[in-house]
Amino acid sequence: FVGVADIASVRFSLPAQLLEPRPNLEYWHYLDRPETFARSYSIGKSDDELGRMLEVLRFWFTKDLKYVKGKPCKPYNSTLGEFFRCSWDVSDNIPEEENLPGVKPSSNGSSTVTDGDEKVKVCYLTEQTSHHPPVSAFYIDCPERGVSARGFDQISAKFTGTSIRVSPGQHNLGIFVNIEKRDNEEYQLTHPNAHLGGILRGALSVTVADTCYVTCPKTGLKAILQYLEEGWIGRSQNKLEGVIFRYNPDKDTINRLKDVPENDVVARITGSWHGKIYFTPAGTKEPRLLIDITPLHPVTKTLPPSEEQLSNESLKFWSGVTNAIVDKQFSQATKLKQDIEERQRQRAAERLEKGIEWNPRFFTGAVTPLGKPELTEEGQKVLEGIHSGKFALTESTVQGA
């Protein structure tokens, strides 16, 4: 989801004692289970186009486990030019699901990778590229598997009485996944709207009742996922249903499940996004397990050594506020946070007065009309450094805060 449970996205300022002592860029990413991105269930593993769509959906359903397993929280609002980098050494940690019927195994003759204890590295870089509106760009990379992903994170939040409606912002067109080894197939994954409730009670909760889409123009496959509205009475079931079908990328007009022609259906999706999710291939009646969310929890990141992090790198940038909150020195934490906010305003005013336009360091622009950020040459080198364990960088010549 687009920061579904992340009230930080509302971009209002709170006293330090109400904050989660974590930077937003460190908290908000899409790799809570990176093995669905680049391991046994690696995107692009299957030789069958339906299999690859299902692999993308496995990634989709596991990418935001923090919101399923944890409570909503309010990390620090990101500052202009702030950045975060990390990696995951990925092994096979997900229990093996049923083989995908009608899906060809990989060319090694098996449906999963069996590399023993071998691990692959997934690297992540994100930078706050704009402050008005608040936008961050991100890039995910796994060269060993030939898979990458990118996009802009920006949301629109609106108070609706007792809840907050969280929607993708105008520059957030979803996650764009590229499979280099499959003739650069690209999948666009759009975000659904969500509601953050329980604000008045102080017991935050998340509900999703919207539709999102996964499209791949090259294969001509599209998935519609509908998160079903909960009833007023009873326990939340977090149900969803969906369909994978063949579509015409040049005439993409089908956006509702009921409008999909039966002859175009390739598979149907059912289940709970908090539990087990199933798929049923067309022409069959027996649902097959796609992914079981129940036993899964977010995995730990690998971070650059503290001494090699720059002053505007998220963890170091917010370390004073974090330490004060952890020590329960909330007045001091609030003062430090306000100092950062004031410094950002002053530097923005200085740039405006001097006619200086802010340019991101690791991405070529603050936003792009297609929603797909491009890395600068330095951004590419940063990702290469994460892969090789070389983290040394020079300090930025211009600071946003």
NORDAWO-V778239 format. One record per residue. N is the residue number from 1. RES is the residue in one small letter. SS is DSSP state (@ for helix, = for strand, . for the rest). OMEGA is omega in whole degrees, -180 to 180 (NA if undefined). Layout:
BEGIN
n=[N N]
res=[RES RES]
ss=[SS SS]
omega=[OMEGA OMEGA]
END
This chain:
BEGIN
n=[1 2 3 4 5 6 7 8 9 10 11 12 13 14 15 16 17 18 19 20 21 22 23 24 25 26 27 28 29 30 31 32 33 34 35 36 37 38 39 40 41 42 43 44 45 46 47 48 49 50 51 52 53 54 55 56 57 58 59 60 61 62 63 64 65 66 67 68 69 70 71 72 73 74 75 76 77 78 79 80 81 82 83 84 85 86 87 88 89 90 91 92 93 94 95 96 97 98 99 100 101 102 103 104 105 106 107 108 109 110 111 112 113 114 115 116 117 118 119 120 121 122 123 124 125 126 127 128 129 130 131 132 133 134 135 136 137 138 139 140 141 142 143 144 145 146 147 148 149 150 151 152 153 154 155 156 157 158 159 160 161 162 163 164 165 166 167 168 169 170 171 172 173 174 175 176 177 178 179 180 181 182 183 184 185 186 187 188 189 190 191 192 193 194 195 196 197 198 199 200 201 202 203 204 205 206 207 208 209 210 211 212 213 214 215 216 217 218 219 220 221 222 223 224 225 226 227 228 229 230 231 232 233 234 235 236 237 238 239 240 241 242 243 244 245 246 247 248 249 250 251 252 253 254 255 256 257 258 259 260 261 262 263 264 265 266 267 268 269 270 271 272 273 274 275 276 277 278 279 280 281 282 283 284 285 286 287 288 289 290 291 292 293 294 295 296 297 298 299 300 301 302 303 304 305 306 307 308 309 310 311 312 313 314 315 316 317 318 319 320 321 322 323 324 325 326 327 328 329 330 331 332 333 334 335 336 337 338 339 340 341 342 343 344 345 346 347 348 349 350 351 352 353 354 355 356 357 358 359 360 361 362 363 364 365 366 367 368 369 370 371 372 373 374 375 376 377 378 379 380 381 382 383 384 385 386 387 388 389 390 391 392 393 394 395 396 397 398 399 400 401]
res=[f v g v a d i a s v r f s l p a q l l e p r p n l e y w h y l d r p e t f a r s y s i g k s d d e l g r m l e v l r f w f t k d l k y v k g k p c k p y n s t l g e f f r c s w d v s d n i p e e e n l p g v k p s s n g s s t v t d g d e k v k v c y l t e q t s h h p p v s a f y i d c p e r g v s a r g f d q i s a k f t g t s i r v s p g q h n l g i f v n i e k r d n e e y q l t h p n a h l g g i l r g a l s v t v a d t c y v t c p k t g l k a i l q y l e e g w i g r s q n k l e g v i f r y n p d k d t i n r l k d v p e n d v v a r i t g s w h g k i y f t p a g t k e p r l l i d i t p l h p v t k t l p p s e e q l s n e s l k f w s g v t n a i v d k q f s q a t k l k q d i e e r q r q r a a e r l e k g i e w n p r f f t g a v t p l g k p e l t e e g q k v l e g i h s g k f a l t e s t v q g a]
ss=[. . . . . = @ @ @ @ . . . . . @ @ @ . . . . = @ @ @ @ . . . . . . . @ @ @ @ . . . . . . . . . . @ @ @ @ @ @ @ @ @ @ @ @ @ @ . . @ @ @ @ @ . . . = . . = . . . . . . = = = = = = = = . . . . . . . . . . . . . . . . . . . . . . . . . . . . . = = = = = = = = = = = . . . . = = = = = = = = . . . . = = = = = = = . = = = = = . . . . = = = = = . . . . . . = = = = = @ @ @ . . = = = = = . . . . = = = = . . . . . . . = = = . . . = = = = = = . . . . = = = = = = = . . . . . . . . . . . = = = = = = = = . . @ @ @ . . . . . @ @ @ . . @ @ @ = = = = = = = = . . . = = = = = = . . . . . . = = = = = . . . . . . . . . = = . . @ @ @ . . . . = @ @ @ @ . @ @ @ @ @ @ @ @ . . . @ @ @ @ @ @ @ @ @ @ @ @ @ @ @ @ @ @ @ @ @ @ @ @ @ . . . . . . . . = . . . . . . . . . . . = . @ @ @ @ @ @ @ @ @ @ @ @ . . . . . . . . . . . . .]
omega=[-178 -178 -171 -175 -171 -180 175 -176 180 174 171 -175 -180 171 -173 -176 179 -177 166 -175 179 175 -179 -178 178 -175 -169 176 -173 -176 177 173 -173 178 175 178 -168 177 -179 -180 -178 173 -179 -178 -175 174 -176 -176 174 178 -180 175 179 177 177 179 175 176 -178 -174 -180 -170 -176 -178 180 -179 178 -174 -176 179 174 -179 -177 174 180 172 -178 177 -177 179 176 179 -179 178 180 178 174 171 -165 172 -177 -178 -179 176 -176 177 178 175 -177 180 179 -180 -178 173 178 -174 175 174 179 -176 178 177 177 -176 180 -178 180 179 173 -176 174 -175 -173 177 177 -179 175 -172 -179 177 176 0 179 -180 172 176 178 178 178 -173 172 -177 -179 180 180 -177 176 177 -179 178 174 174 175 180 173 -178 -178 176 -180 -180 -176 -179 177 177 -177 -177 175 175 -174 -180 -179 -179 176 177 179 -178 180 177 -175 -175 176 178 178 171 178 179 175 -179 -178 -176 174 170 178 176 176 -176 178 -176 -178 180 -177 178 -173 178 -176 172 178 177 -174 -179 174 -170 171 -176 175 -178 -175 179 -178 177 178 175 171 179 -180 175 -170 -179 -180 174 -179 -175 176 -177 178 -180 175 -177 174 172 -178 180 171 -175 177 -178 178 -178 -180 179 -176 -175 -177 -176 179 -179 -174 -179 -178 177 -177 -179 -179 -176 177 179 176 -178 175 174 -180 -180 170 -174 -176 179 -175 171 179 180 178 180 177 -179 -175 177 178 -178 176 179 174 -178 -169 -176 -171 175 178 180 -173 177 169 -174 172 176 -176 -177 180 176 180 -177 178 173 -164 -173 179 -178 -177 -173 179 178 -179 -179 180 178 179 179 180 174 -169 178 178 180 179 179 180 179 179 177 179 -179 179 179 178 178 -179 -178 176 179 179 179 179 -179 -178 180 -179 178 179 175 176 -178 -171 178 -170 179 180 177 172 -177 -178 179 -177 -178 177 177 168 177 179 176 177 179 178 178 177 178 178 180 -175 -180 178 -170 -175 176 173 178 177 -180 178 -179 178 -179 NA]
END
